[in-house]
């Protein structure tokens, strides 16, 4: 029913009977339970069944990485800590939600053992960033040798914490604690706060940066996410202090007054920006400095989650900032014609308003937006933006432009902007299923919740 009404409204807007900008002035009613079932079914078909147990590497351990668009093995099968740990988290979370499906616990355990035995540096501590299929470190930098990252170690912690929660394997928790303490000793900045992203194999931080400036929003938001996950199973006071530190840092320093994250910063948190350059120069280096709508709306959720978990006294301030981030994404990054959010925009100093500079629509940004939009819909049901309608429109966009019905999975980019994404790899070291499963599962649970 909700789909039919949505299509009627959308058709009316496009036919001229109602201006397109006014579509969200009309609240769409729908059956929450029916929608939850629909999302859950697609999650199972597109984002669980193709992966598990298919990707288990039964020869060398861990998870296979590279599959083409038909789910055929294709690629070097290198294994990155980020993707390996995300699968541990995803499988653990699925088992927590569906305890009758023992497969998921086995999948999580399989990945945990690879993290423990191959990806953890037993000599120097910390997780390697990248290993080959056999588990041997690869990808050494010509100048620095093996470079580890705070981002990668954050996901190691994230996966281990989730696995401990469902397995109660104390060894897994101890490894998570070791990873946290390793970051504390080597990556954490006690003066300016936050964490240095790049570290040498022995843990020495590259304070002047490596391939990017020394600190950044992406590692910071996922450190917040990981430390929050660890705090759920280990109520350590120093850990809580770090969660709060990252929460405030992201909310008040990295996120600007408009509600957008600064992508890169130096060691003192001064933004790395090309704003005073020519438009040509800015566009040439656009991936270094732009508004990343997907990260903004995902971070809105991560901030609220962390605040809730540690029972932060400034929860209302955090919620208001999260709302501002969500509103800014809708108002400046939403494709009003086709739905979905663009990859990036920019405020050029000689142009009014936002200019869309990255028109593609990354898969993870759309599905993460679903989660945040549904939360905002329940928190602010009377808000003029009508978050509920945007949530429903995003689900329609996801079904029409991201879900592959022929070779079930999620396209790497929305087909409306990137039709060639049909032939792009279904899996790689930077493409797993964690964003999708987390968002879909959170939406299913929230839709079925009696108290929204």
N, C-alpha and C positions, 0 to 999 in steps of 0.2 A: 504493500500500500504506500509506504513512504517513497519508494522508488517511482511509482506511477505519478504521485503528486509532484515529486521533484521534477520529473521529466515534463509534465504539463506546465509547471511554472517556468522552467527553463525555456521551453518552446515559445511560451507567451512573450518572454523577454526578448528572444531573438527575432520574433515576428514583428515586434514593434508595438504590441498591445500594452507593454509595460517596459519602461526603460531598464536596460540591463543593470544599471547601478542600483535599482530598487528591488532586485530579487530577494535580498536578505531583509527587506522590510516586512516580509510575510513569514511568520514562523511555520515550519513544517512539522506536523505531528506524525509520529511513527511508533511502531511497536518495538520497544527496546529489546525484548526477549527474542523476537524474530530476527532483528538485525544482529544481535549477538551470535545467534546460531549461524547466520550467513557468514559473518566474519570468521567464526571458528572453523567452519567447513572449508573456506578458502585457505585459511592458515594451515590446516592439516594437509590439504591437497597440494598447495603451492610452496609452502615453506617448511614443512616437516617431512612428509613422506619422500620427497626427492633427495633429501639429505641423509636421513638416518634410517637404516645403518649404512647406506651406500658409501658415504665418505670415509668410513673407518679404514685406516691403513693397517691391515692385519699382518703385514710383513715387518714394517719398521716402527709401528706405533703412531699415535696421533691421528690426525685427519688429513686426507688427501685434499689438495687445494684447488686444482685447476680442472674445470669442465667447460666444454663449449656449449653452445646454445641448445644442443640436443641432449645434454647431460652425458656426453662422451668424454672420457679422460683426454685432456689435451693441454700440455704444458709441462714445465719443469718439476712441478709438485714440491717446490720449496715451501717451507712452513714458517709462518710469521707468528710471533708470540701473540699479536693482537687477535688474529683470526682463530688460532688454536684455543686461546683462553676464552674467547667469546663463545665458541662452541661448547666448552665446558660449562659456561654460565647458562647458555640456552638450554642444553640438555638437562641440567640440574633444575632449572626453573620449570621446564616442562614436566619433569617427574614430580616436582612439588605440586603442580596443578593437576596432574593426572597420575596419581600414585599407583593406579592399577596397571599402568604401562611400564613394566620393569625395563623394557628396552632403553628408555631414556636414562635411567640410572647407570646402566652398563655403558652407554655412550659417554656419559660424563666421566665415569671412572677410567675408561680407556684414554680419554684426553688428559685427565689429571696425571696419569702415570707418565705420559710423554712430557708434560710440563716439569714434573719432578725429576725425571731421569735424563732428559736431553736438553730442555730449554733453560733450565736453571744452571748457572755457572757455578759449579761446585767449588772452584778455586777462589774466585773473586767475589762471588755473590751477584745477585741480580739476574734478570732473565736476558738471554741473548735476544736480539731483535729478529734475526732471520737465520734459519738453518736449512740445510737441504733435506731431501726426503728421508735420508738415513739419520738425520739429527745432528749433522756436523755444521758448525757455524760457517756462514758464507756472507758475502756482501761487504767485505772489509773495505774501508775507505783508504785511498792511497796515502793520505797524510796522517790519519788518526788510527788506522787499524779498525778493529771491531768497535763500533759505536752503539751503545745501548741508549734507550730512551726512557724518560719518565712515563711517557704515554704507553709504551709497551709493558712496562712493569706495573702500571696501574691496572691494565687489563689482566695481567697475571693474578694480581690480588683479587680482582673482581670475580674471575672464574673460580678461584680457590675458595673464596668466602661462600659463594653459592653452593659449591660442591660440598663443603663442610656442613652447610645447613641441612642438606638432605641425606648426607651419608654418615654424619657424626664421626668422620675419620679425623682423629686428632692430629695425625701427621699432616693432613692437608691444611688445617688451621695453623699449625706451626710454620709451614712453609709460607703461608700468607703473612704471618707475623714477621718472618725473616725478610720478606720482600719489603714490607712496610718499614722496618728498621733500616734496611739497606738504603731506601730512598731518604729516610730521615738523616742518615749519616752522610750521604753523598750528594743528593739532589736538592734537598730542602735548603732554602735561603733564609737563615735566621734573622737577617737584617731587613731585607726588603720584602720578605715573605714569598710564598709560592715555591715553585720548583723549577730548576733548570732542566730543560728538555733533553739536551744531549750530554752524554757521559762517555768517557773512555771505558775500556774494558775493566779497568780496576776501580771504576766509579768516580774518577776525577771529573768534575763538571766542566763543560766547555762554556764558560761564563760569557764569552763573546759570541756565542752561537756556533753553528756548524753550517748546515745548508740553509738555515733560516735564523732569524734573531734568537737570542738566548731563551726567551720565554714566549708563550703563545696561549691563545684561548683554547685551542683544541685539546692540548695536553691538560690544561687546567680544568676544563669542564669534566673530562673523563677521570682525572684524579679525584675530583669531588665525588663523582659517581662511584668510583671504586672504594674510596675511603668510607663513604656512606654505607655501601654494601658490607664492608668489613665490620663496621660498627654495629650492624644488626646482629652479628654473632659474637662480637668481642667488645664489650663495653669498657674499653680502656680510656683513661682520662686524657692521655696525650693524643690518642687517636681522635677523640671528640674535639679536642682543641684544634687539631688540624682540619677536621671537617668544617668547623666554624670559621677558621681562618680562610679556607678556600671559598666558602659560601660568601663571606663578606667581601673578599677580594674580587670575586667574579661579579657580584652584584653591584658593588660601589666603585670599583676601579676599572675593571676590564670592560664593563658595559657602560655605554655613554648615556647621556640624558635622553636621547631619542628612543633608546631601548635596543641598541645594537652593539654587538661585541666588537672590540678591537681585535683584529686577527693576530698581529704580532707585536711584541714589545721588546725593548732592551732589558738588561738585567735589573734596571731600576723602575721598570713598568712604564717607561716613556713610550708612547705609541709609535710604531714604525709606519709612517704614512708618506704617500706620494702626492698629497693634496695640493702642494704648491707647485707641482710640475705641470707641464702642458697636458692637455687632454690626450694627445697622442702617446706621451710617455706613460701616463696613468694607465691607459688601455693596454699598452705593451706589457706592463707589469701588474695587470689587474688581479692576478691570483695572490699577490702580496698584500693588497689593500683594497677591500671592498666590503659591502654589507652582505654577509652570508645569511640569508633568510632561514635556511634550514638549521644552521647552528643556533640562531637566535631562538627559534621556537622550540627546539629540542632543549636548550639550556633553561628555558622558562620552566619546563617540567623538572629538570635535574635540581634546580634551585629549590623548588617547592618540596621535592622529595627529601632533600638533605635537611631542610628546615624542620620538616615533620618528624624525621627520624631522630634528630637530636633534641627535639622539643625546644627549638630556639625561641628565645624571648621576643625576637623581632620578626616573628613569623608573618605578621600582617604587612610589614615593610617589604619583606621578600615577595609575598604574594602580589603586592601592588607593582613591584618591578617586573615580575613575571607577566603580569597582565599587560604592562606597557610593551614588553618585548613581543608578546603575541599580537597586540593591536598594531604595532608598527609593521610587523610581518604581513598582516592582512591588508593594511591600508596602502603599503608601498610595494609589496612583493607578490601579491596575488594576481594571477592571470584572470582577469574579469571575463574574458571571452571563452576560454577553454577550461578554466579551473586549474588548481595546482599552484605551487609557488616556484618562482624562478630561482635559479642558483645564486644570482648575485645582482646587486645594484650599486650605484655610486651617487654621492652628492657632489656633483661638479660645482666648483665655486662660481662659475659664470652661467649656470643654468638653474632654472627654478625646479625645486622638488627633486624627486628620485628619478634617476635614469637607469633603466635595466641594461646591464652590460653583459650578463651571462644568462642567456635565454633558455638554456637546457634545464631540465628538471630531474635532479638526481633522485633515485628511488628512495633512498633513506630519508631524505628531507620530507617527502610527501607522507610516508608512513609515520614518521615521528610527529609530524604536524597533526595527524589524526588523534593521537594520544593527548596532546596538549589541548587541542580544540574541544575535545569531549570533556576534559577536566574543567576548562573555562566555561563550557556550556552549563555544567552542573553548579559551578561556583557562582556564576553570574547569569542566571536564566533570563533576567529582564534587561540585560545590557543591550543598548541600541545596535551593536554589531551582530547580534544573533549568532553566537558561536555555534549553536546547534546546526544551523543551516550550512555553515562553512564545513563543519565536521561531516555532514551528510554529503555535501558536494565533493569533499575530498575522497570519501569512500567511493563515490561514483567515478571520480577521476582515476582512482587506483584500479578499479575493476576494468575500466575502459582502456587505460593507457599503460598499466604496469604489470598486470597479471597475465602471464602467458598461459593460455588455455590449451595450446597444442603440445607444448613441452613444459608442463607445469613448473612454474617458478616466477620470479619477479625480474622484469627487464631492468637493466642498469639505469636506464633513463626513460622518461615519459615519451611515448611514441608520437604524441602530437608535435613535439619539437624535434624529436630524434627518431625518425622511423627506422633507421639502420640499427637501432638497439635490439631489434628482433633477432639479429644475427650475432649479437655480442655474447661474450662468455657468461654463463649462468653463475659461475663461481671462480674466485681467484683470491689471492692473498689479501686483497682489499674489498672483496665482496663475499660476505657470508650471509647468515640469516638472522643475526642477533637483533638488528634494528626492527626487522619486520615482526619477528615473533614477540618481542617485548611489547611493541605498540599494539599489535592485534590482540595479544593476551590481556594486556591492561584494559583495552577497550571492551573486550568480552566480559571481563570481571566487573567493570564499572557499569556496563549496560544492564547486567543482571543483578547488581547490588540493589538491595531494598532501600538503603539510605544513600542517595546520590551525593 
